[in-house]
Amino acid sequence: MEPLASFELDYGSGLPVWIQVKNRLAFLIASGKYVVGDRLPTVRALAVSLDISYNTVNRAYMDLEREGYISTRQGRGTFVSDIGKNALPVTNDASIILADELIQAGINAGMNDEDIIRLVEERLKEKRNSNAKS
């Protein structure tokens, strides 16, 4: 199954769509769902699949390339790079990688430590309540 097949954008999150796409791809690479040399969907194909602008996906890809996660080969496609230990967290635990991305996103949004913790606690409480109802 394609790693991005179950990816859904959250338009209510306040996080720009291009960052959601970038973060998801970085997570999939860091967690091993995509490995070095894997070919990613084309910008156009991913844009169509997610029903978003080509420019939005292109911005996410350009940022991932700048950070070393991927490389684009003209006429051949976009591939997962061998980015080494400096670009990825030194862990195989996907939940730690996800938590690190959440924290960084909060910091980038101007949140302080207490804001990030409060957000996680609120979301966790909401998730537990919704799971208890189902």
N, C-alpha and C positions, 0 to 999 in steps of 0.2 A: 504494500500500500504506500502511496505517495505520502511522505511526511507532512506535507502541507494540506492534505486532503481534508482534515478535520479543523483547520484553522478558521476561526471566525473573528472578524473585526468587532471591536466594542466601541461603537460610536458615542456611547454615553460616558466613557472613561475619562474624557478630557485630554487623553494622550493623543497627539497627532497620529493619523493613520500611517504615515510613512515610518514613524518610530515604532508603532506596533508591528509592522511588517519586518523592519530591521531587527527588532528584539526577538521576534519569533524565529527568524532565520538564524540569528546568532545562537539562540537557545538550541535549535535543532542541530547545529554544527557542534556546539559544546557538549551536547548530550550524546553525540555519536549517531544520531539519526541520519545525518549526512556525514560522510567521511571524506578525507582528502581525495581529490580527484573526481568526486561525484559532480555530475552536471546538474545545475539548478534549472528550474523552468526559465524560459526567456522572460524578459521584462514584459513583453506584450502578452504572453500566455498567462503569466501570473496576474497581470492587471485584469484580463478578461475573466479569469477564474474567480478573483475576489470582487469583481465588478467595481473596480476603482480605476483612477486615471493612470495612464502609462507613466506620466511624470512622477506620480507618487511612488510607484514601484522603482522607477529609475533612481529617485533620490535615496531610497533605502539601499539599493544595490551600490550606488556610488559611495555611500557612507561605509558600508561593509567592506568595500574594496579599499577605501582609504585606511580602514582599521586593520586590514590584512586578512580578513576572514575569507574573502573570495578574490578571484582574478578573472578578468574578462579577456578572452582571446578573440580578436576581431574575426568575424565570420565563422567562428567555431562554437562560441557559447560562453557561459559563465560557470566557473568551476570552484569547488571548495579548495582553499589554499592550505598548504602546510604552514600554519601560522606560528607554530612553536609554543613554548611555555609562556612567553610574555603576553600573548594576546588572550589566552584562555585561562580561567581559574585552574589552579593545580588540584583538581578534584574530578572524580568521575560521578559524583553525586549530583544528579540533575536538580534536585530540590535546592541544594546550596547555590548552584548556578542561577536558578530562578530567583532565589532570595536576593542574591547580589545584584541582579538586574533590577529588581523591584526597588531596592535601596538606592541604587544609582539613579533610577528614574525619579524617585522622590527628591533626591538631592538636586537633580537637574531642574525639577519643577519649583525649587526654592523652599522645599519643606525642611523643617528641622527634625531632629531625632524623635522628639515627642510626637510630632505630626505623623511621621511615618508609622510609629508604633501604634498610635491611636487608629490610623487608617486600617492597619492590618487587623487589629483587635475588632474593629467594627465589621469589617468584611468577614472575618472568621465567625463572629457571632451571627451575622446574617446568613452565612452559608450553613451553619449548624441548624439554625431555625428552619431554613427551607428544606434541608435534608430530613429533619424530624417530621415535617408535614407530609413528605412524600412516602 
